[in-house]
Amino acid sequence: MRVDFFDFTLPPERIAARPVSPRDSARLLQVAGDDLHDRTVRDLPALLNPGDVLVLNDTR
């Protein structure tokens, strides 16, 4: 993996300063092979299949 791919300018208005309300309307990007789909967190249960592993990062 080339870490230089992660070096880009992100406009401040695109950085979340606080959680969206309601929380389940937060944006989610689904990557399915070569396809990208814009989703929301409320779509997550329908996207998971038996045996899938969901890893959460709760660092602050």
PDB file with one MODEL, atoms N, CA, C and O in Angstrom:
MODEL        1
ATOM      1  N   MET A   1       0.854  -1.179   0.000  1.00  0.00           N
ATOM      2  CA  MET A   1       0.000   0.000   0.000  1.00  0.00           C
ATOM      3  C   MET A   1       0.896   1.237   0.000  1.00  0.00           C
ATOM      4  O   MET A   1       1.872   1.317   0.746  1.00  0.00           O
ATOM      5  N   ARG A   2       0.548   2.184  -0.840  1.00  0.00           N
ATOM      6  CA  ARG A   2       1.303   3.435  -0.902  1.00  0.00           C
ATOM      7  C   ARG A   2       0.636   4.476  -0.007  1.00  0.00           C
ATOM      8  O   ARG A   2      -0.479   4.921  -0.280  1.00  0.00           O
ATOM      9  N   VAL A   3       1.331   4.857   1.063  1.00  0.00           N
ATOM     10  CA  VAL A   3       0.751   5.816   2.001  1.00  0.00           C
ATOM     11  C   VAL A   3       0.638   7.211   1.400  1.00  0.00           C
ATOM     12  O   VAL A   3      -0.125   8.033   1.906  1.00  0.00           O
ATOM     13  N   ASP A   4       1.380   7.497   0.330  1.00  0.00           N
ATOM     14  CA  ASP A   4       1.264   8.820  -0.284  1.00  0.00           C
ATOM     15  C   ASP A   4      -0.109   9.033  -0.922  1.00  0.00           C
ATOM     16  O   ASP A   4      -0.488  10.171  -1.199  1.00  0.00           O
ATOM     17  N   PHE A   5      -0.850   7.965  -1.156  1.00  0.00           N
ATOM     18  CA  PHE A   5      -2.218   8.097  -1.656  1.00  0.00           C
ATOM     19  C   PHE A   5      -3.127   8.765  -0.622  1.00  0.00           C
ATOM     20  O   PHE A   5      -4.182   9.295  -0.972  1.00  0.00           O
ATOM     21  N   PHE A   6      -2.721   8.740   0.646  1.00  0.00           N
ATOM     22  CA  PHE A   6      -3.532   9.310   1.720  1.00  0.00           C
ATOM     23  C   PHE A   6      -3.144  10.751   2.029  1.00  0.00           C
ATOM     24  O   PHE A   6      -3.666  11.337   2.977  1.00  0.00           O
ATOM     25  N   ASP A   7      -2.247  11.325   1.254  1.00  0.00           N
ATOM     26  CA  ASP A   7      -1.801  12.698   1.455  1.00  0.00           C
ATOM     27  C   ASP A   7      -2.561  13.599   0.487  1.00  0.00           C
ATOM     28  O   ASP A   7      -2.201  13.708  -0.685  1.00  0.00           O
ATOM     29  N   PHE A   8      -3.611  14.241   0.982  1.00  0.00           N
ATOM     30  CA  PHE A   8      -4.429  15.105   0.144  1.00  0.00           C
ATOM     31  C   PHE A   8      -5.004  16.226   0.993  1.00  0.00           C
ATOM     32  O   PHE A   8      -5.022  16.150   2.222  1.00  0.00           O
ATOM     33  N   THR A   9      -5.469  17.262   0.323  1.00  0.00           N
ATOM     34  CA  THR A   9      -6.071  18.399   1.011  1.00  0.00           C
ATOM     35  C   THR A   9      -7.562  18.141   1.193  1.00  0.00           C
ATOM     36  O   THR A   9      -8.269  17.807   0.241  1.00  0.00           O
ATOM     37  N   LEU A  10      -8.021  18.299   2.410  1.00  0.00           N
ATOM     38  CA  LEU A  10      -9.443  18.136   2.710  1.00  0.00           C
ATOM     39  C   LEU A  10      -9.971  19.469   3.225  1.00  0.00           C
ATOM     40  O   LEU A  10      -9.507  19.958   4.255  1.00  0.00           O
ATOM     41  N   PRO A  11     -10.935  20.065   2.525  1.00  0.00           N
ATOM     42  CA  PRO A  11     -11.481  21.352   2.967  1.00  0.00           C
ATOM     43  C   PRO A  11     -12.091  21.236   4.369  1.00  0.00           C
ATOM     44  O   PRO A  11     -12.760  20.247   4.669  1.00  0.00           O
ATOM     45  N   PRO A  12     -11.869  22.226   5.216  1.00  0.00           N
ATOM     46  CA  PRO A  12     -12.383  22.181   6.592  1.00  0.00           C
ATOM     47  C   PRO A  12     -13.892  21.946   6.677  1.00  0.00           C
ATOM     48  O   PRO A  12     -14.361  21.304   7.617  1.00  0.00           O
ATOM     49  N   GLU A  13     -14.656  22.457   5.710  1.00  0.00           N
ATOM     50  CA  GLU A  13     -16.113  22.274   5.767  1.00  0.00           C
ATOM     51  C   GLU A  13     -16.531  20.830   5.506  1.00  0.00           C
ATOM     52  O   GLU A  13     -17.694  20.483   5.713  1.00  0.00           O
ATOM     53  N   ARG A  14     -15.604  19.980   5.055  1.00  0.00           N
ATOM     54  CA  ARG A  14     -15.906  18.563   4.820  1.00  0.00           C
ATOM     55  C   ARG A  14     -15.554  17.690   6.029  1.00  0.00           C
ATOM     56  O   ARG A  14     -15.775  16.479   6.003  1.00  0.00           O
ATOM     57  N   ILE A  15     -15.007  18.300   7.086  1.00  0.00           N
ATOM     58  CA  ILE A  15     -14.623  17.565   8.287  1.00  0.00           C
ATOM     59  C   ILE A  15     -15.724  17.734   9.332  1.00  0.00           C
ATOM     60  O   ILE A  15     -16.069  18.857   9.701  1.00  0.00           O
ATOM     61  N   ALA A  16     -16.271  16.621   9.806  1.00  0.00           N
ATOM     62  CA  ALA A  16     -17.359  16.681  10.794  1.00  0.00           C
ATOM     63  C   ALA A  16     -16.829  17.215  12.123  1.00  0.00           C
ATOM     64  O   ALA A  16     -15.849  16.700  12.662  1.00  0.00           O
ATOM     65  N   ALA A  17     -17.477  18.238  12.638  1.00  0.00           N
ATOM     66  CA  ALA A  17     -17.100  18.807  13.923  1.00  0.00           C
ATOM     67  C   ALA A  17     -17.937  18.225  15.055  1.00  0.00           C
ATOM     68  O   ALA A  17     -17.549  18.293  16.221  1.00  0.00           O
ATOM     69  N   ARG A  18     -19.080  17.657  14.709  1.00  0.00           N
ATOM     70  CA  ARG A  18     -19.961  17.036  15.708  1.00  0.00           C
ATOM     71  C   ARG A  18     -20.807  15.977  14.995  1.00  0.00           C
ATOM     72  O   ARG A  18     -20.963  16.026  13.774  1.00  0.00           O
ATOM     73  N   PRO A  19     -21.343  15.036  15.742  1.00  0.00           N
ATOM     74  CA  PRO A  19     -22.148  13.968  15.131  1.00  0.00           C
ATOM     75  C   PRO A  19     -23.402  14.519  14.463  1.00  0.00           C
ATOM     76  O   PRO A  19     -23.983  15.506  14.912  1.00  0.00           O
ATOM     77  N   VAL A  20     -23.798  13.865  13.395  1.00  0.00           N
ATOM     78  CA  VAL A  20     -25.022  14.229  12.697  1.00  0.00           C
ATOM     79  C   VAL A  20     -26.226  13.780  13.541  1.00  0.00           C
ATOM     80  O   VAL A  20     -26.126  12.841  14.330  1.00  0.00           O
ATOM     81  N   SER A  21     -27.332  14.448  13.365  1.00  0.00           N
ATOM     82  CA  SER A  21     -28.539  14.074  14.098  1.00  0.00           C
ATOM     83  C   SER A  21     -29.669  13.884  13.097  1.00  0.00           C
ATOM     84  O   SER A  21     -29.897  14.763  12.266  1.00  0.00           O
ATOM     85  N   PRO A  22     -30.372  12.782  13.148  1.00  0.00           N
ATOM     86  CA  PRO A  22     -30.173  11.620  14.016  1.00  0.00           C
ATOM     87  C   PRO A  22     -28.918  10.841  13.607  1.00  0.00           C
ATOM     88  O   PRO A  22     -28.508  10.868  12.447  1.00  0.00           O
ATOM     89  N   ARG A  23     -28.320  10.153  14.574  1.00  0.00           N
ATOM     90  CA  ARG A  23     -27.040   9.482  14.357  1.00  0.00           C
ATOM     91  C   ARG A  23     -27.083   8.459  13.233  1.00  0.00           C
ATOM     92  O   ARG A  23     -26.086   8.279  12.533  1.00  0.00           O
ATOM     93  N   ASP A  24     -28.216   7.783  13.042  1.00  0.00           N
ATOM     94  CA  ASP A  24     -28.256   6.748  12.000  1.00  0.00           C
ATOM     95  C   ASP A  24     -28.352   7.327  10.590  1.00  0.00           C
ATOM     96  O   ASP A  24     -28.416   6.575   9.618  1.00  0.00           O
ATOM     97  N   SER A  25     -28.361   8.659  10.469  1.00  0.00           N
ATOM     98  CA  SER A  25     -28.343   9.268   9.139  1.00  0.00           C
ATOM     99  C   SER A  25     -26.915   9.607   8.696  1.00  0.00           C
ATOM    100  O   SER A  25     -26.715  10.222   7.649  1.00  0.00           O
ATOM    101  N   ALA A  26     -25.923   9.199   9.502  1.00  0.00           N
ATOM    102  CA  ALA A  26     -24.525   9.424   9.126  1.00  0.00           C
ATOM    103  C   ALA A  26     -24.220   8.705   7.820  1.00  0.00           C
ATOM    104  O   ALA A  26     -24.748   7.627   7.547  1.00  0.00           O
ATOM    105  N   ARG A  27     -23.367   9.314   7.028  1.00  0.00           N
ATOM    106  CA  ARG A  27     -23.032   8.758   5.714  1.00  0.00           C
ATOM    107  C   ARG A  27     -22.136   7.536   5.852  1.00  0.00           C
ATOM    108  O   ARG A  27     -21.328   7.431   6.774  1.00  0.00           O
ATOM    109  N   LEU A  28     -22.304   6.618   4.909  1.00  0.00           N
ATOM    110  CA  LEU A  28     -21.561   5.361   4.902  1.00  0.00           C
ATOM    111  C   LEU A  28     -21.217   5.044   3.450  1.00  0.00           C
ATOM    112  O   LEU A  28     -22.076   5.140   2.573  1.00  0.00           O
ATOM    113  N   LEU A  29     -19.979   4.670   3.193  1.00  0.00           N
ATOM    114  CA  LEU A  29     -19.571   4.281   1.842  1.00  0.00           C
ATOM    115  C   LEU A  29     -19.442   2.769   1.800  1.00  0.00           C
ATOM    116  O   LEU A  29     -18.652   2.182   2.540  1.00  0.00           O
ATOM    117  N   GLN A  30     -20.220   2.145   0.932  1.00  0.00           N
ATOM    118  CA  GLN A  30     -20.161   0.694   0.746  1.00  0.00           C
ATOM    119  C   GLN A  30     -19.298   0.414  -0.482  1.00  0.00           C
ATOM    120  O   GLN A  30     -19.547   0.939  -1.567  1.00  0.00           O
ATOM    121  N   VAL A  31     -18.277  -0.426  -0.289  1.00  0.00           N
ATOM    122  CA  VAL A  31     -17.422  -0.856  -1.390  1.00  0.00           C
ATOM    123  C   VAL A  31     -17.759  -2.307  -1.671  1.00  0.00           C
ATOM    124  O   VAL A  31     -17.555  -3.175  -0.823  1.00  0.00           O
ATOM    125  N   ALA A  32     -18.272  -2.567  -2.860  1.00  0.00           N
ATOM    126  CA  ALA A  32     -18.646  -3.923  -3.265  1.00  0.00           C
ATOM    127  C   ALA A  32     -17.890  -4.244  -4.549  1.00  0.00           C
ATOM    128  O   ALA A  32     -18.338  -3.913  -5.647  1.00  0.00           O
ATOM    129  N   GLY A  33     -16.743  -4.891  -4.397  1.00  0.00           N
ATOM    130  CA  GLY A  33     -15.897  -5.136  -5.564  1.00  0.00           C
ATOM    131  C   GLY A  33     -15.392  -3.813  -6.106  1.00  0.00           C
ATOM    132  O   GLY A  33     -14.738  -3.055  -5.390  1.00  0.00           O
ATOM    133  N   ASP A  34     -15.691  -3.529  -7.372  1.00  0.00           N
ATOM    134  CA  ASP A  34     -15.301  -2.262  -7.988  1.00  0.00           C
ATOM    135  C   ASP A  34     -16.386  -1.200  -7.874  1.00  0.00           C
ATOM    136  O   ASP A  34     -16.202  -0.077  -8.343  1.00  0.00           O
ATOM    137  N   ASP A  35     -17.512  -1.539  -7.258  1.00  0.00           N
ATOM    138  CA  ASP A  35     -18.641  -0.615  -7.155  1.00  0.00           C
ATOM    139  C   ASP A  35     -18.632   0.120  -5.820  1.00  0.00           C
ATOM    140  O   ASP A  35     -18.351  -0.469  -4.776  1.00  0.00           O
ATOM    141  N   LEU A  36     -18.942   1.412  -5.865  1.00  0.00           N
ATOM    142  CA  LEU A  36     -19.072   2.238  -4.669  1.00  0.00           C
ATOM    143  C   LEU A  36     -20.525   2.672  -4.541  1.00  0.00           C
ATOM    144  O   LEU A  36     -21.154   3.063  -5.525  1.00  0.00           O
ATOM    145  N   HIS A  37     -21.057   2.600  -3.315  1.00  0.00           N
ATOM    146  CA  HIS A  37     -22.452   2.970  -3.079  1.00  0.00           C
ATOM    147  C   HIS A  37     -22.534   3.913  -1.886  1.00  0.00           C
ATOM    148  O   HIS A  37     -21.989   3.624  -0.821  1.00  0.00           O
ATOM    149  N   ASP A  38     -23.220   5.045  -2.067  1.00  0.00           N
ATOM    150  CA  ASP A  38     -23.479   5.962  -0.961  1.00  0.00           C
ATOM    151  C   ASP A  38     -24.639   5.416  -0.154  1.00  0.00           C
ATOM    152  O   ASP A  38     -25.723   5.198  -0.694  1.00  0.00           O
ATOM    153  N   ARG A  39     -24.426   5.194   1.120  1.00  0.00           N
ATOM    154  CA  ARG A  39     -25.442   4.657   2.023  1.00  0.00           C
ATOM    155  C   ARG A  39     -25.470   5.510   3.286  1.00  0.00           C
ATOM    156  O   ARG A  39     -24.733   6.489   3.409  1.00  0.00           O
ATOM    157  N   THR A  40     -26.334   5.122   4.222  1.00  0.00           N
ATOM    158  CA  THR A  40     -26.336   5.718   5.553  1.00  0.00           C
ATOM    159  C   THR A  40     -26.189   4.594   6.569  1.00  0.00           C
ATOM    160  O   THR A  40     -26.385   3.422   6.246  1.00  0.00           O
ATOM    161  N   VAL A  41     -25.844   4.958   7.789  1.00  0.00           N
ATOM    162  CA  VAL A  41     -25.657   3.957   8.843  1.00  0.00           C
ATOM    163  C   VAL A  41     -26.926   3.144   9.056  1.00  0.00           C
ATOM    164  O   VAL A  41     -26.851   1.971   9.422  1.00  0.00           O
ATOM    165  N   ARG A  42     -28.087   3.745   8.835  1.00  0.00           N
ATOM    166  CA  ARG A  42     -29.331   2.982   9.030  1.00  0.00           C
ATOM    167  C   ARG A  42     -29.440   1.827   8.039  1.00  0.00           C
ATOM    168  O   ARG A  42     -30.214   0.898   8.271  1.00  0.00           O
ATOM    169  N   ASP A  43     -28.671   1.860   6.924  1.00  0.00           N
ATOM    170  CA  ASP A  43     -28.665   0.768   5.946  1.00  0.00           C
ATOM    171  C   ASP A  43     -27.794  -0.408   6.387  1.00  0.00           C
ATOM    172  O   ASP A  43     -27.888  -1.493   5.812  1.00  0.00           O
ATOM    173  N   LEU A  44     -26.963  -0.210   7.385  1.00  0.00           N
ATOM    174  CA  LEU A  44     -25.968  -1.215   7.767  1.00  0.00           C
ATOM    175  C   LEU A  44     -26.539  -2.598   8.062  1.00  0.00           C
ATOM    176  O   LEU A  44     -25.991  -3.578   7.557  1.00  0.00           O
ATOM    177  N   PRO A  45     -27.602  -2.738   8.843  1.00  0.00           N
ATOM    178  CA  PRO A  45     -28.115  -4.095   9.112  1.00  0.00           C
ATOM    179  C   PRO A  45     -28.465  -4.875   7.845  1.00  0.00           C
ATOM    180  O   PRO A  45     -28.270  -6.089   7.798  1.00  0.00           O
ATOM    181  N   ALA A  46     -28.973  -4.203   6.832  1.00  0.00           N
ATOM    182  CA  ALA A  46     -29.337  -4.891   5.592  1.00  0.00           C
ATOM    183  C   ALA A  46     -28.110  -5.267   4.758  1.00  0.00           C
ATOM    184  O   ALA A  46     -28.197  -6.122   3.877  1.00  0.00           O
ATOM    185  N   LEU A  47     -26.975  -4.634   5.033  1.00  0.00           N
ATOM    186  CA  LEU A  47     -25.756  -4.900   4.265  1.00  0.00           C
ATOM    187  C   LEU A  47     -24.936  -6.048   4.836  1.00  0.00           C
ATOM    188  O   LEU A  47     -24.104  -6.626   4.136  1.00  0.00           O
ATOM    189  N   LEU A  48     -25.166  -6.382   6.104  1.00  0.00           N
ATOM    190  CA  LEU A  48     -24.379  -7.427   6.762  1.00  0.00           C
ATOM    191  C   LEU A  48     -24.972  -8.804   6.503  1.00  0.00           C
ATOM    192  O   LEU A  48     -26.189  -8.977   6.450  1.00  0.00           O
ATOM    193  N   ASN A  49     -24.092  -9.771   6.344  1.00  0.00           N
ATOM    194  CA  ASN A  49     -24.495 -11.159   6.120  1.00  0.00           C
ATOM    195  C   ASN A  49     -24.008 -12.024   7.272  1.00  0.00           C
ATOM    196  O   ASN A  49     -23.054 -11.655   7.957  1.00  0.00           O
ATOM    197  N   PRO A  50     -24.650 -13.177   7.501  1.00  0.00           N
ATOM    198  CA  PRO A  50     -24.165 -14.085   8.545  1.00  0.00           C
ATOM    199  C   PRO A  50     -22.683 -14.398   8.320  1.00  0.00           C
ATOM    200  O   PRO A  50     -22.262 -14.698   7.202  1.00  0.00           O
ATOM    201  N   GLY A  51     -21.911 -14.324   9.389  1.00  0.00           N
ATOM    202  CA  GLY A  51     -20.482 -14.595   9.296  1.00  0.00           C
ATOM    203  C   GLY A  51     -19.628 -13.364   9.044  1.00  0.00           C
ATOM    204  O   GLY A  51     -18.404 -13.433   9.151  1.00  0.00           O
ATOM    205  N   ASP A  52     -20.255 -12.226   8.706  1.00  0.00           N
ATOM    206  CA  ASP A  52     -19.495 -10.990   8.520  1.00  0.00           C
ATOM    207  C   ASP A  52     -18.913 -10.544   9.856  1.00  0.00           C
ATOM    208  O   ASP A  52     -19.454 -10.858  10.916  1.00  0.00           O
ATOM    209  N   VAL A  53     -17.825  -9.824   9.794  1.00  0.00           N
ATOM    210  CA  VAL A  53     -17.196  -9.270  10.990  1.00  0.00           C
ATOM    211  C   VAL A  53     -17.259  -7.750  10.880  1.00  0.00           C
ATOM    212  O   VAL A  53     -16.872  -7.181   9.860  1.00  0.00           O
ATOM    213  N   LEU A  54     -17.741  -7.102  11.919  1.00  0.00           N
ATOM    214  CA  LEU A  54     -17.835  -5.648  11.960  1.00  0.00           C
ATOM    215  C   LEU A  54     -16.838  -5.150  12.995  1.00  0.00           C
ATOM    216  O   LEU A  54     -16.922  -5.515  14.168  1.00  0.00           O
ATOM    217  N   VAL A  55     -15.895  -4.319  12.568  1.00  0.00           N
ATOM    218  CA  VAL A  55     -14.869  -3.776  13.453  1.00  0.00           C
ATOM    219  C   VAL A  55     -15.186  -2.311  13.691  1.00  0.00           C
ATOM    220  O   VAL A  55     -15.322  -1.541  12.740  1.00  0.00           O
ATOM    221  N   LEU A  56     -15.303  -1.921  14.948  1.00  0.00           N
ATOM    222  CA  LEU A  56     -15.615  -0.542  15.307  1.00  0.00           C
ATOM    223  C   LEU A  56     -14.404   0.119  15.935  1.00  0.00           C
ATOM    224  O   LEU A  56     -13.674  -0.506  16.705  1.00  0.00           O
ATOM    225  N   ASN A  57     -14.193   1.374  15.606  1.00  0.00           N
ATOM    226  CA  ASN A  57     -13.110   2.160  16.185  1.00  0.00           C
ATOM    227  C   ASN A  57     -13.754   3.236  17.049  1.00  0.00           C
ATOM    228  O   ASN A  57     -14.411   4.141  16.535  1.00  0.00           O
ATOM    229  N   ASP A  58     -13.565   3.134  18.355  1.00  0.00           N
ATOM    230  CA  ASP A  58     -14.178   4.114  19.256  1.00  0.00           C
ATOM    231  C   ASP A  58     -13.133   5.018  19.916  1.00  0.00           C
ATOM    232  O   ASP A  58     -13.368   5.554  20.999  1.00  0.00           O
ATOM    233  N   THR A  59     -11.977   5.184  19.259  1.00  0.00           N
ATOM    234  CA  THR A  59     -10.961   6.067  19.807  1.00  0.00           C
ATOM    235  C   THR A  59     -11.429   7.508  19.712  1.00  0.00           C
ATOM    236  O   THR A  59     -12.238   7.864  18.856  1.00  0.00           O
ATOM    237  N   ARG A  60     -10.912   8.310  20.594  1.00  0.00           N
ATOM    238  CA  ARG A  60     -11.275   9.730  20.605  1.00  0.00           C
ATOM    239  C   ARG A  60     -10.035  10.572  20.554  1.00  0.00           C
ATOM    240  O   ARG A  60     -10.123  11.800  20.555  1.00  0.00           O
TER     241      ARG A  60
ENDMDL
END
